Amino acid sequence: MQLSEKRTAEIFKALSDENRIRILKLLQSGEKCACVLLDSLKITQPTLSHHMKILCDSAIVVGRKEGKWTHYSISPEGASTAVKYLQELTKVTRDDKSCCEK
């Protein structure tokens, strides 16, 4: 797997904020309307929109419009990709070269 630094940063940016972690925890029990997320998190609509854009850009979360509201859920494919990126990024490979050869 070839890791794109830009894509890797998008994924881990999505996971690097307490509010976004709270949102993911809320979505673990299934799809939620933005109105439910707003009530649960006690944040403003623009703040929620900002966090949801980052989560959706990472592809960990997907949204679907229904009337004036968007309903969000965790994307199994996006979550799987995030796990693969973490595994690939933290995989230890050995090379025989020492950084301090004399």
N, CA, C and O atoms as a GROMACS GRO file, in nm:
protein
  408
    1MET      N    1   0.085  -0.118   0.000
    1MET     CA    2   0.000   0.000   0.000
    1MET      C    3   0.090   0.124   0.000
    1MET      O    4   0.177   0.139   0.085
    2GLN      N    5   0.066   0.211  -0.095
    2GLN     CA    6   0.142   0.336  -0.104
    2GLN      C    7   0.066   0.445  -0.030
    2GLN      O    8  -0.046   0.480  -0.067
    3LEU      N    9   0.126   0.498   0.075
    3LEU     CA   10   0.061   0.600   0.155
    3LEU      C   11   0.084   0.739   0.097
    3LEU      O   12   0.198   0.778   0.071
    4SER      N   13  -0.022   0.809   0.078
    4SER     CA   14  -0.014   0.950   0.040
    4SER      C   15  -0.006   1.031   0.169
    4SER      O   16  -0.090   1.014   0.258
    5GLU      N   17   0.092   1.118   0.180
    5GLU     CA   18   0.106   1.200   0.300
    5GLU      C   19  -0.017   1.288   0.319
    5GLU      O   20  -0.062   1.308   0.432
    6LYS      N   21  -0.071   1.341   0.210
    6LYS     CA   22  -0.190   1.426   0.219
    6LYS      C   23  -0.309   1.348   0.272
    6LYS      O   24  -0.379   1.394   0.362
    7ARG      N   25  -0.332   1.229   0.218
    7ARG     CA   26  -0.445   1.145   0.261
    7ARG      C   27  -0.426   1.101   0.407
    7ARG      O   28  -0.522   1.100   0.484
    8THR      N   29  -0.305   1.065   0.442
    8THR     CA   30  -0.275   1.024   0.580
    8THR      C   31  -0.306   1.138   0.676
    8THR      O   32  -0.365   1.116   0.782
    9ALA      N   33  -0.265   1.259   0.641
    9ALA     CA   34  -0.291   1.375   0.727
    9ALA      C   35  -0.441   1.401   0.740
    9ALA      O   36  -0.487   1.436   0.849
   10GLU      N   37  -0.518   1.384   0.632
   10GLU     CA   38  -0.664   1.403   0.640
   10GLU      C   39  -0.728   1.304   0.738
   10GLU      O   40  -0.814   1.341   0.818
   11ILE      N   41  -0.683   1.181   0.730
   11ILE     CA   42  -0.739   1.078   0.818
   11ILE      C   43  -0.707   1.108   0.964
   11ILE      O   44  -0.795   1.103   1.049
   12PHE      N   45  -0.582   1.139   0.992
   12PHE     CA   46  -0.544   1.158   1.131
   12PHE      C   47  -0.586   1.294   1.186
   12PHE      O   48  -0.601   1.311   1.307
   13LYS      N   49  -0.605   1.391   1.098
   13LYS     CA   50  -0.664   1.517   1.142
   13LYS      C   51  -0.805   1.493   1.194
   13LYS      O   52  -0.845   1.551   1.295
   14ALA      N   53  -0.879   1.407   1.126
   14ALA     CA   54  -1.016   1.377   1.168
   14ALA      C   55  -1.020   1.314   1.306
   14ALA      O   56  -1.118   1.330   1.379
   15LEU      N   57  -0.916   1.244   1.343
   15LEU     CA   58  -0.912   1.173   1.471
   15LEU      C   59  -0.841   1.250   1.580
   15LEU      O   60  -0.821   1.198   1.690
   16SER      N   61  -0.802   1.373   1.553
   16SER     CA   62  -0.717   1.446   1.647
   16SER      C   63  -0.789   1.559   1.722
   16SER      O   64  -0.725   1.655   1.764
   17ASP      N   65  -0.920   1.547   1.737
   17ASP     CA   66  -0.996   1.650   1.807
   17ASP      C   67  -1.098   1.582   1.899
   17ASP      O   68  -1.164   1.486   1.860
   18GLU      N   69  -1.110   1.634   2.021
   18GLU     CA   70  -1.201   1.574   2.119
   18GLU      C   71  -1.346   1.573   2.071
   18GLU      O   72  -1.416   1.474   2.091
   19ASN      N   73  -1.391   1.682   2.010
   19ASN     CA   74  -1.530   1.686   1.961
   19ASN      C   75  -1.553   1.584   1.851
   19ASN      O   76  -1.659   1.521   1.847
   20ARG      N   77  -1.456   1.566   1.763
   20ARG     CA   78  -1.472   1.467   1.656
   20ARG      C   79  -1.472   1.325   1.712
   20ARG      O   80  -1.541   1.237   1.661
   21ILE      N   81  -1.394   1.302   1.817
   21ILE     CA   82  -1.398   1.172   1.884
   21ILE      C   83  -1.536   1.150   1.946
   21ILE      O   84  -1.591   1.040   1.938
   22ARG      N   85  -1.591   1.254   2.009
   22ARG     CA   86  -1.726   1.244   2.066
   22ARG      C   87  -1.829   1.212   1.958
   22ARG      O   88  -1.918   1.129   1.978
   23ILE      N   89  -1.816   1.277   1.844
   23ILE     CA   90  -1.907   1.253   1.732
   23ILE      C   91  -1.898   1.107   1.688
   23ILE      O   92  -2.000   1.042   1.668
   24LEU      N   93  -1.776   1.056   1.673
   24LEU     CA   94  -1.760   0.916   1.632
   24LEU      C   95  -1.822   0.821   1.735
   24LEU      O   96  -1.883   0.721   1.699
   25LYS      N   97  -1.805   0.852   1.863
   25LYS     CA   98  -1.866   0.768   1.966
   25LYS      C   99  -2.018   0.769   1.956
   25LYS      O  100  -2.083   0.666   1.974
   26LEU      N  101  -2.076   0.886   1.926
   26LEU     CA  102  -2.221   0.894   1.908
   26LEU      C  103  -2.266   0.814   1.786
   26LEU      O  104  -2.374   0.754   1.788
   27LEU      N  105  -2.186   0.813   1.682
   27LEU     CA  106  -2.222   0.743   1.559
   27LEU      C  107  -2.201   0.592   1.568
   27LEU      O  108  -2.247   0.518   1.481
   28GLN      N  109  -2.133   0.546   1.672
   28GLN     CA  110  -2.111   0.402   1.687
   28GLN      C  111  -2.242   0.326   1.699
   28GLN      O  112  -2.250   0.209   1.661
   29SER      N  113  -2.344   0.390   1.752
   29SER     CA  114  -2.473   0.322   1.769
   29SER      C  115  -2.562   0.335   1.646
   29SER      O  116  -2.677   0.292   1.647
   30GLY      N  117  -2.510   0.395   1.540
   30GLY     CA  118  -2.586   0.404   1.415
   30GLY      C  119  -2.598   0.548   1.366
   30GLY      O  120  -2.550   0.642   1.429
   31GLU      N  121  -2.664   0.561   1.253
   31GLU     CA  122  -2.682   0.690   1.187
   31GLU      C  123  -2.751   0.790   1.280
   31GLU      O  124  -2.844   0.755   1.353
   32LYS      N  125  -2.703   0.915   1.274
   32LYS     CA  126  -2.762   1.022   1.356
   32LYS      C  127  -2.784   1.145   1.269
   32LYS      O  128  -2.702   1.179   1.184
   33CYS      N  129  -2.895   1.210   1.293
   33CYS     CA  130  -2.925   1.337   1.229
   33CYS      C  131  -2.835   1.445   1.291
   33CYS      O  132  -2.799   1.436   1.408
   34ALA      N  133  -2.800   1.544   1.213
   34ALA     CA  134  -2.719   1.654   1.265
   34ALA      C  135  -2.786   1.719   1.385
   34ALA      O  136  -2.718   1.765   1.476
   35CYS      N  137  -2.920   1.724   1.386
   35CYS     CA  138  -2.990   1.786   1.499
   35CYS      C  139  -2.965   1.708   1.628
   35CYS      O  140  -2.954   1.768   1.735
   36VAL      N  141  -2.956   1.577   1.620
   36VAL     CA  142  -2.927   1.494   1.738
   36VAL      C  143  -2.784   1.518   1.784
   36VAL      O  144  -2.758   1.528   1.904
   37LEU      N  145  -2.692   1.528   1.690
   37LEU     CA  146  -2.552   1.556   1.726
   37LEU      C  147  -2.540   1.692   1.793
   37LEU      O  148  -2.469   1.707   1.892
   38LEU      N  149  -2.611   1.791   1.739
   38LEU     CA  150  -2.609   1.925   1.799
   38LEU      C  151  -2.658   1.922   1.943
   38LEU      O  152  -2.595   1.980   2.032
   39ASP      N  153  -2.768   1.855   1.967
   39ASP     CA  154  -2.824   1.848   2.103
   39ASP      C  155  -2.731   1.773   2.197
   39ASP      O  156  -2.715   1.812   2.313
   40SER      N  157  -2.670   1.666   2.149
   40SER     CA  158  -2.584   1.584   2.234
   40SER      C  159  -2.453   1.653   2.269
   40SER      O  160  -2.401   1.636   2.379
   41LEU      N  161  -2.399   1.729   2.175
   41LEU     CA  162  -2.266   1.788   2.193
   41LEU      C  163  -2.268   1.929   2.253
   41LEU      O  164  -2.167   1.976   2.304
   42LYS      N  165  -2.383   1.994   2.247
   42LYS     CA  166  -2.393   2.131   2.298
   42LYS      C  167  -2.292   2.223   2.228
   42LYS      O  168  -2.220   2.299   2.293
   43ILE      N  169  -2.289   2.215   2.096
   43ILE     CA  170  -2.205   2.304   2.016
   43ILE      C  171  -2.295   2.375   1.916
   43ILE      O  172  -2.411   2.338   1.898
   44THR      N  173  -2.242   2.477   1.851
   44THR     CA  174  -2.322   2.551   1.754
   44THR      C  175  -2.326   2.477   1.620
   44THR      O  176  -2.244   2.389   1.595
   45GLN      N  177  -2.422   2.512   1.537
   45GLN     CA  178  -2.435   2.449   1.406
   45GLN      C  179  -2.311   2.472   1.320
   45GLN      O  180  -2.266   2.378   1.255
   46PRO      N  181  -2.254   2.595   1.316
   46PRO     CA  182  -2.133   2.614   1.236
   46PRO      C  183  -2.015   2.528   1.285
   46PRO      O  184  -1.935   2.480   1.206
   47THR      N  185  -2.006   2.510   1.417
   47THR     CA  186  -1.899   2.427   1.472
   47THR      C  187  -1.920   2.282   1.431
   47THR      O  188  -1.825   2.214   1.393
   48LEU      N  189  -2.044   2.234   1.440
   48LEU     CA  190  -2.072   2.097   1.396
   48LEU      C  191  -2.041   2.081   1.248
   48LEU      O  192  -1.980   1.982   1.208
   49SER      N  193  -2.080   2.176   1.166
   49SER     CA  194  -2.052   2.169   1.022
   49SER      C  195  -1.903   2.159   0.996
   49SER      O  196  -1.860   2.082   0.910
   50HIS      N  197  -1.824   2.236   1.069
   50HIS     CA  198  -1.678   2.232   1.054
   50HIS      C  199  -1.626   2.091   1.085
   50HIS      O  200  -1.548   2.035   1.008
   51HIS      N  201  -1.669   2.035   1.198
   51HIS     CA  202  -1.622   1.902   1.237
   51HIS      C  203  -1.669   1.794   1.139
   51HIS      O  204  -1.594   1.702   1.107
   52MET      N  205  -1.792   1.806   1.092
   52MET     CA  206  -1.844   1.705   1.000
   52MET      C  207  -1.774   1.712   0.865
   52MET      O  208  -1.754   1.609   0.801
   53LYS      N  209  -1.736   1.831   0.822
   53LYS     CA  210  -1.662   1.843   0.696
   53LYS      C  211  -1.528   1.770   0.707
   53LYS      O  212  -1.489   1.698   0.615
   54ILE      N  213  -1.460   1.788   0.817
   54ILE     CA  214  -1.331   1.720   0.837
   54ILE      C  215  -1.350   1.569   0.842
   54ILE      O  216  -1.274   1.495   0.780
   55LEU      N  217  -1.452   1.523   0.915
   55LEU     CA  218  -1.478   1.379   0.923
   55LEU      C  219  -1.518   1.321   0.787
   55LEU      O  220  -1.476   1.212   0.751
   56CYS      N  221  -1.599   1.394   0.713
   56CYS     CA  222  -1.640   1.346   0.580
   56CYS      C  223  -1.524   1.352   0.481
   56CYS      O  224  -1.512   1.262   0.397
   57ASP      N  225  -1.440   1.455   0.489
   57ASP     CA  226  -1.323   1.464   0.401
   57ASP      C  227  -1.229   1.345   0.423
   57ASP      O  228  -1.161   1.300   0.331
   58SER      N  229  -1.225   1.296   0.547
   58SER     CA  230  -1.139   1.182   0.578
   58SER      C  231  -1.200   1.051   0.528
   58SER      O  232  -1.131   0.949   0.521
   59ALA      N  233  -1.329   1.053   0.492
   59ALA     CA  234  -1.407   0.938   0.447
   59ALA      C  235  -1.439   0.839   0.560
   59ALA      O  236  -1.491   0.731   0.535
   60ILE      N  237  -1.408   0.876   0.684
   60ILE     CA  238  -1.445   0.792   0.798
   60ILE      C  239  -1.595   0.804   0.824
   60ILE      O  240  -1.657   0.709   0.872
   61VAL      N  241  -1.652   0.919   0.792
   61VAL     CA  242  -1.795   0.944   0.809
   61VAL      C  243  -1.854   0.982   0.674
   61VAL      O  244  -1.790   1.048   0.592
   62VAL      N  245  -1.978   0.938   0.652
   62VAL     CA  246  -2.052   0.978   0.532
   62VAL      C  247  -2.182   1.044   0.574
   62VAL      O  248  -2.237   1.014   0.680
   63GLY      N  249  -2.230   1.134   0.491
   63GLY     CA  250  -2.356   1.202   0.520
   63GLY      C  251  -2.453   1.185   0.406
   63GLY      O  252  -2.414   1.170   0.290
   64ARG      N  253  -2.581   1.187   0.440
   64ARG     CA  254  -2.685   1.183   0.336
   64ARG      C  255  -2.791   1.285   0.374
   64ARG      O  256  -2.831   1.296   0.490
   65LYS      N  257  -2.836   1.360   0.275
   65LYS     CA  258  -2.937   1.464   0.295
   65LYS      C  259  -3.075   1.402   0.302
   65LYS      O  260  -3.109   1.313   0.224
   66GLU      N  261  -3.153   1.451   0.396
   66GLU     CA  262  -3.295   1.416   0.405
   66GLU      C  263  -3.368   1.543   0.447
   66GLU      O  264  -3.363   1.584   0.563
   67GLY      N  265  -3.435   1.604   0.352
   67GLY     CA  266  -3.498   1.733   0.379
   67GLY      C  267  -3.390   1.837   0.406
   67GLY      O  268  -3.293   1.849   0.332
   68LYS      N  269  -3.410   1.912   0.513
   68LYS     CA  270  -3.312   2.017   0.544
   68LYS      C  271  -3.198   1.966   0.633
   68LYS      O  272  -3.104   2.039   0.659
   69TRP      N  273  -3.207   1.842   0.678
   69TRP     CA  274  -3.106   1.787   0.768
   69TRP      C  275  -3.016   1.686   0.696
   69TRP      O  276  -3.056   1.624   0.597
   70THR      N  277  -2.896   1.673   0.748
   70THR     CA  278  -2.804   1.569   0.701
   70THR      C  279  -2.794   1.463   0.809
   70THR      O  280  -2.784   1.494   0.928
   71HIS      N  281  -2.797   1.339   0.767
   71HIS     CA  282  -2.782   1.225   0.858
   71HIS      C  283  -2.643   1.166   0.835
   71HIS      O  284  -2.603   1.143   0.721
   72TYR      N  285  -2.571   1.143   0.944
   72TYR     CA  286  -2.433   1.098   0.936
   72TYR      C  287  -2.418   0.958   0.991
   72TYR      O  288  -2.490   0.917   1.082
   73SER      N  289  -2.323   0.884   0.936
   73SER     CA  290  -2.289   0.752   0.987
   73SER      C  291  -2.142   0.723   0.960
   73SER      O  292  -2.078   0.786   0.875
   74ILE      N  293  -2.089   0.627   1.035
   74ILE     CA  294  -1.952   0.583   1.014
   74ILE      C  295  -1.949   0.498   0.887
   74ILE      O  296  -2.033   0.411   0.868
   75SER      N  297  -1.852   0.524   0.803
   75SER     CA  298  -1.834   0.446   0.681
   75SER      C  299  -1.744   0.326   0.713
   75SER      O  300  -1.628   0.345   0.751
   76PRO      N  301  -1.794   0.204   0.698
   76PRO     CA  302  -1.709   0.087   0.724
   76PRO      C  303  -1.584   0.087   0.635
   76PRO      O  304  -1.476   0.049   0.680
   77GLU      N  305  -1.599   0.129   0.509
   77GLU     CA  306  -1.485   0.133   0.418
   77GLU      C  307  -1.383   0.238   0.462
   77GLU      O  308  -1.262   0.213   0.461
   78GLY      N  309  -1.434   0.355   0.501
   78GLY     CA  310  -1.344   0.462   0.546
   78GLY      C  311  -1.272   0.425   0.675
   78GLY      O  312  -1.154   0.454   0.690
   79ALA      N  313  -1.344   0.361   0.767
   79ALA     CA  314  -1.282   0.319   0.892
   79ALA      C  315  -1.176   0.213   0.866
   79ALA      O  316  -1.069   0.215   0.927
   80SER      N  317  -1.204   0.122   0.775
   80SER     CA  318  -1.108   0.017   0.739
   80SER      C  319  -0.983   0.078   0.677
   80SER      O  320  -0.871   0.036   0.706
   81THR      N  321  -1.002   0.177   0.592
   81THR     CA  322  -0.887   0.246   0.531
   81THR      C  323  -0.802   0.314   0.637
   81THR      O  324  -0.680   0.309   0.630
   82ALA      N  325  -0.866   0.379   0.734
   82ALA     CA  326  -0.792   0.445   0.841
   82ALA      C  327  -0.708   0.345   0.919
   82ALA      O  328  -0.593   0.372   0.952
   83VAL      N  329  -0.764   0.228   0.947
   83VAL     CA  330  -0.690   0.123   1.018
   83VAL      C  331  -0.571   0.078   0.934
   83VAL      O  332  -0.461   0.063   0.986
   84LYS      N  333  -0.592   0.057   0.805
   84LYS     CA  334  -0.483   0.015   0.716
   84LYS      C  335  -0.372   0.120   0.711
   84LYS      O  336  -0.254   0.086   0.711
   85TYR      N  337  -0.410   0.248   0.705
   85TYR     CA  338  -0.310   0.353   0.702
   85TYR      C  339  -0.228   0.354   0.830
   85TYR      O  340  -0.106   0.369   0.826
   86LEU      N  341  -0.294   0.336   0.945
   86LEU     CA  342  -0.220   0.332   1.072
   86LEU      C  343  -0.126   0.212   1.075
   86LEU      O  344  -0.010   0.226   1.115
   87GLN      N  345  -0.173   0.096   1.032
   87GLN     CA  346  -0.088  -0.022   1.030
   87GLN      C  347   0.032  -0.002   0.939
   87GLN      O  348   0.145  -0.037   0.975
   88GLU      N  349   0.008   0.052   0.821
   88GLU     CA  350   0.117   0.073   0.725
   88GLU      C  351   0.216   0.178   0.776
   88GLU      O  352   0.337   0.163   0.761
   89LEU      N  353   0.164   0.282   0.836
   89LEU     CA  354   0.249   0.391   0.884
   89LEU      C  355   0.337   0.347   1.001
   89LEU      O  356   0.447   0.400   1.019
   90THR      N  357   0.290   0.253   1.080
   90THR     CA  358   0.364   0.211   1.200
   90THR      C  359   0.435   0.077   1.181
   90THR      O  360   0.492   0.023   1.276
   91LYS      N  361   0.432   0.025   1.060
   91LYS     CA  362   0.502  -0.101   1.030
   91LYS      C  363   0.652  -0.076   1.036
   91LYS      O  364   0.703   0.018   0.975
   92VAL      N  365   0.722  -0.160   1.108
   92VAL     CA  366   0.867  -0.148   1.122
   92VAL      C  367   0.932  -0.232   1.014
   92VAL      O  368   0.905  -0.352   1.001
   93THR      N  369   1.018  -0.168   0.938
   93THR     CA  370   1.098  -0.240   0.839
   93THR      C  371   1.243  -0.222   0.874
   93THR      O  372   1.284  -0.115   0.920
   94ARG      N  373   1.318  -0.323   0.854
   94ARG     CA  374   1.461  -0.319   0.889
   94ARG      C  375   1.544  -0.296   0.764
   94ARG      O  376   1.521  -0.355   0.658
   95ASP      N  377   1.640  -0.208   0.778
   95ASP     CA  378   1.742  -0.199   0.674
   95ASP      C  379   1.876  -0.217   0.745
   95ASP      O  380   1.888  -0.194   0.865
   96ASP      N  381   1.973  -0.257   0.670
   96ASP     CA  382   2.104  -0.290   0.727
   96ASP      C  383   2.191  -0.168   0.746
   96ASP      O  384   2.304  -0.180   0.794
   97LYS      N  385   2.144  -0.053   0.709
   97LYS     CA  386   2.225   0.068   0.718
   97LYS      C  387   2.208   0.132   0.855
   97LYS      O  388   2.097   0.150   0.904
   98SER      N  389   2.317   0.166   0.913
   98SER     CA  390   2.314   0.238   1.040
   98SER      C  391   2.318   0.386   1.010
   98SER      O  392   2.383   0.429   0.915
   99CYS      N  393   2.248   0.464   1.090
   99CYS     CA  394   2.250   0.609   1.068
   99CYS      C  395   2.383   0.671   1.111
   99CYS      O  396   2.410   0.788   1.081
  100CYS      N  397   2.462   0.596   1.177
  100CYS     CA  398   2.589   0.652   1.230
  100CYS      C  399   2.708   0.570   1.185
  100CYS      O  400   2.798   0.544   1.265
  101GLU      N  401   2.710   0.530   1.059
  101GLU     CA  402   2.824   0.452   1.009
  101GLU      C  403   2.950   0.534   1.012
  101GLU      O  404   2.949   0.655   0.989
  102LYS      N  405   3.058   0.467   1.040
  102LYS     CA  406   3.190   0.536   1.048
  102LYS      C  407   3.270   0.507   0.925
  102LYS      O  408   3.383   0.555   0.913
   0.00000   0.00000   0.00000
